[in-house]
């Protein structure tokens, strides 16, 4: 497990949530979509790390 990669994914997720929230408050659909995109990317990054962890468990 790469803690750095997980931390980056968490950071991107938080930024995405904030961006989406600001978009909600201001009524800016572009900002909302960008925030959702960041959250989706973070979810994919975390999934990749989960797969890496599982492969490492199996191969060790």
C-alpha positions as CSV (number, residue, x, y, z in Angstrom):
1,X,0.0,0.0,0.0
2,X,1.3,3.4,-0.9
3,X,0.4,5.8,1.8
4,X,1.4,8.7,-0.4
5,X,-0.9,7.6,-3.2
6,X,-3.8,7.1,-0.8
7,X,-3.1,10.5,0.7
8,X,-3.2,12.1,-2.7
9,X,-6.5,10.4,-3.5
10,X,-8.0,11.5,-0.2
11,X,-6.8,15.1,-0.9
12,X,-8.3,15.0,-4.3
13,X,-11.6,13.7,-2.9
14,X,-11.8,16.4,-0.3
15,X,-11.0,19.1,-2.9
16,X,-13.7,17.6,-5.1
17,X,-16.3,17.7,-2.3
18,X,-15.5,21.3,-1.5
19,X,-15.6,22.3,-5.2
20,X,-18.9,20.5,-5.7
21,X,-20.3,22.2,-2.5
22,X,-19.2,25.6,-3.7
23,X,-20.8,24.9,-7.1
24,X,-24.0,23.9,-5.3
25,X,-24.0,27.1,-3.3
26,X,-23.3,29.4,-6.3
27,X,-25.5,27.4,-8.7
28,X,-22.5,26.8,-11.0
29,X,-23.0,23.5,-12.8
30,X,-19.5,23.5,-14.3
31,X,-17.9,23.8,-10.8
32,X,-20.2,21.0,-9.5
33,X,-19.2,18.7,-12.4
34,X,-15.5,19.4,-11.9
35,X,-15.9,18.6,-8.2
36,X,-17.7,15.3,-9.0
37,X,-15.0,14.5,-11.5
38,X,-12.3,14.9,-8.9
39,X,-14.2,12.7,-6.5
40,X,-14.6,10.0,-9.2
41,X,-10.9,10.1,-9.9
42,X,-10.1,9.8,-6.2
43,X,-12.4,6.7,-6.0
44,X,-10.5,5.1,-8.9
45,X,-7.2,5.8,-7.4
46,X,-8.3,4.2,-4.1
47,X,-9.6,1.2,-6.0
48,X,-6.2,0.8,-7.7
49,X,-4.5,0.9,-4.3
50,X,-7.0,-1.7,-3.1
51,X,-6.1,-4.0,-6.0
52,X,-2.3,-3.5,-5.3
53,X,-2.8,-4.4,-1.7
54,X,-4.8,-7.5,-2.6
55,X,-2.2,-8.6,-5.2
56,X,0.6,-8.1,-2.6
57,X,-1.4,-10.2,0.0
58,X,-1.7,-13.0,-2.5
59,X,1.9,-13.0,-3.7
60,X,3.4,-12.7,-0.2
